[in-house]
Amino acid sequence: MPFQHAAAAIVAAGQRMHAMGWVPATAGNFSCRLPSGHIAITRSGCHKGFLTTGDVIRVDAAGAPIGAGAGPSYETLLHCGIYRRFPEAGAVLHGHSPANTVLSRRAGAAIRLAGYELLKAFPGGPTHETSVDVPVVDNDQDIARLQAGLDALWDATPGAPPGYLIRGHGVYVWGADMGAALMRLEALEFMLLCELEDGRRTP
């Protein structure tokens, strides 16, 4: 999509995620792949619930800003890594909900989701009678090293995950376009919230 349309889609996604309580303070970052191969992405340090199109900038496929102005998100390389690995990805969303933050702190290498109707929202999930493992990786302030670990994980794991969690930090999902990415995020967040509530009720 043209940059202007991508920026508008990113602003709308921020409003939606803010309304859901998934991007508190300056948390989160969003992007869209542009026809040129460049990436439209939120700039660093802005509140995602109050974005304007001026808060969206361009970077190249390696994450370097194009033109003068504010810098991109600190985690831009993670967006680049998704676009590089998954050519079908057209939009990436990163959020920090209470459910994904708490569960990722408790989890091992993955969170297994099984039997949920909303598993149908993930690729290859035509029925609820299935299970999906959502990878959980340790947080690292060295983003290049974190991405290298993700690349190694994906090399060792067949197929594409529905997203991944960074322990104690947040979630990354992607889709063919912003609408698809938001649908996947909402499905995942619903199931994670169910898992969290189930854990609270366990004696």
C-alpha positions in Angstrom: 0.0 0.0 0.0 1.2 3.6 -0.5 2.9 5.2 2.5 -0.1 7.5 3.3 -2.4 4.5 3.4 0.1 2.5 5.6 0.4 5.4 8.0 -3.4 5.7 8.3 -3.7 2.0 9.0 -1.0 2.2 11.6 -2.7 5.1 13.4 -6.0 3.2 13.4 -4.3 0.1 14.8 -2.9 2.2 17.6 -6.3 3.5 18.5 -7.8 0.0 18.5 -5.0 -1.4 20.6 -5.1 1.5 23.0 -8.8 1.0 23.5 -8.1 -2.6 24.4 -5.4 -1.7 26.9 -2.6 -3.4 25.0 -0.2 -0.4 24.5 0.1 1.6 27.8 2.3 4.7 27.9 4.8 4.5 25.1 4.6 0.7 24.8 4.3 -1.1 21.4 5.2 -0.5 17.8 3.5 -1.2 14.5 4.6 -1.4 10.9 3.5 -2.1 7.3 5.6 -3.3 4.4 5.6 -0.8 1.5 5.6 -1.8 -2.3 9.1 -0.4 -2.6 10.3 -2.9 0.0 10.7 -0.2 2.6 8.8 -0.3 5.9 6.5 2.3 7.4 6.9 2.1 11.2 6.1 4.1 14.3 8.7 6.5 15.5 10.3 6.0 18.9 8.8 7.3 22.1 5.3 8.2 21.1 2.0 7.1 22.7 0.4 4.6 20.3 -3.1 5.6 21.3 -2.6 9.1 20.2 -0.6 8.6 17.0 -0.8 10.9 14.0 0.4 10.1 10.5 3.4 12.3 11.4 4.5 9.7 14.0 5.0 7.1 11.2 8.4 7.1 9.3 10.1 5.1 6.6 13.0 2.7 7.1 14.7 0.5 4.6 14.7 -3.3 4.8 17.7 -3.2 7.2 16.0 -0.8 9.6 17.9 2.4 8.6 15.8 5.6 8.5 15.1 7.1 5.2 15.3 10.9 5.3 15.7 13.3 8.3 13.5 13.3 11.4 12.7 11.3 14.5 14.2 7.8 14.9 12.2 4.6 14.4 11.2 2.3 17.2 14.0 0.8 19.2 12.8 -2.7 18.1 12.7 -2.0 14.4 15.1 -4.9 13.7 12.5 -7.3 15.0 10.0 -6.0 12.4 12.7 -6.3 9.7 13.4 -9.9 10.8 9.7 -10.8 10.4 9.5 -9.3 6.9 12.7 -11.0 5.9 11.6 -14.4 7.2 8.0 -14.4 6.2 7.4 -12.9 2.7 3.7 -13.1 3.2 3.8 -10.7 6.1 2.5 -7.2 5.2 2.0 -5.8 8.7 3.5 -6.3 12.1 2.0 -5.5 15.5 3.7 -5.5 18.9 1.8 -4.9 22.1 2.1 -5.2 25.9 -1.1 -6.6 27.4 -1.3 -7.8 31.0 -2.1 -11.3 29.9 0.8 -11.7 27.5 3.2 -10.1 30.0 2.2 -12.2 33.0 1.9 -15.5 31.1 5.3 -15.0 29.3 6.9 -14.5 32.7 5.6 -17.9 33.9 6.1 -19.9 30.7 8.8 -22.1 29.5 9.8 -22.2 25.9 6.2 -21.9 24.6 2.6 -21.5 25.6 0.4 -24.2 24.3 -3.1 -23.1 23.2 -5.6 -26.0 22.6 -9.3 -26.5 22.0 -10.1 -22.8 21.5 -12.6 -21.8 18.8 -10.4 -18.8 17.9 -7.5 -21.1 16.8 -9.3 -20.9 13.5 -7.9 -17.4 13.2 -4.4 -18.8 12.8 -3.0 -20.2 9.5 -3.7 -24.0 9.1 -6.3 -23.9 11.9 -9.6 -24.9 10.2 -11.0 -26.4 13.4 -10.8 -25.8 17.1 -9.7 -29.4 17.6 -6.0 -28.6 17.4 -3.2 -27.0 19.4 -0.7 -24.3 18.7 2.6 -23.6 20.5 3.4 -19.9 20.8 7.1 -19.5 21.3 8.4 -17.5 24.3 11.9 -16.1 24.0 14.0 -14.4 26.7 14.1 -10.6 26.6 17.4 -9.0 25.5 18.2 -5.3 25.2 20.6 -6.2 22.4 18.0 -6.3 19.6 20.3 -7.7 17.0 21.2 -10.6 19.3 17.5 -11.2 20.1 16.7 -11.3 16.4 19.6 -13.8 15.8 18.1 -16.0 18.5 14.7 -15.8 16.7 16.3 -16.7 13.4 17.9 -19.8 15.0 14.5 -20.8 16.6 12.7 -20.4 13.2 15.4 -22.4 11.4 14.9 -25.2 13.9 11.0 -25.1 13.8 9.0 -26.2 10.8 6.2 -23.9 9.6 5.4 -20.4 10.7 4.3 -19.6 14.3 1.2 -17.4 14.8 3.5 -15.0 16.6 5.8 -15.0 19.6 6.2 -13.6 23.1 9.2 -11.9 24.6 9.4 -12.9 28.2 7.9 -10.3 30.6 7.8 -7.9 27.7 5.1 -8.4 25.0 3.9 -10.1 21.9 4.7 -9.9 18.2 2.2 -11.0 15.5 1.9 -10.3 11.7 -0.5 -10.8 8.9 -0.9 -10.2 5.2 -2.2 -6.7 5.9 -3.1 -4.7 9.0 -6.6 -6.1 9.2 -5.2 -9.7 9.2 -2.6 -8.8 11.8 -5.2 -7.2 14.1 -7.4 -10.2 13.7 -4.6 -12.6 14.7 -3.6 -10.4 17.6 -7.2 -10.2 19.0 -7.6 -13.9 18.7 -4.3 -14.5 20.4 -4.9 -12.0 23.2 -8.4 -13.5 23.9 -6.9 -17.0 24.3 -4.0 -15.7 26.5 -6.5 -13.9 28.7 -8.5 -17.2 29.0 -5.3 -19.0 30.0 -4.6 -16.3 32.6 -8.1 -16.5 34.0 -7.9 -20.4 34.1 -4.7 -20.1 36.1 -6.3 -17.8 38.6 -9.1 -20.3 39.2 -6.8 -23.3 39.6 -6.7 -24.5 43.3 
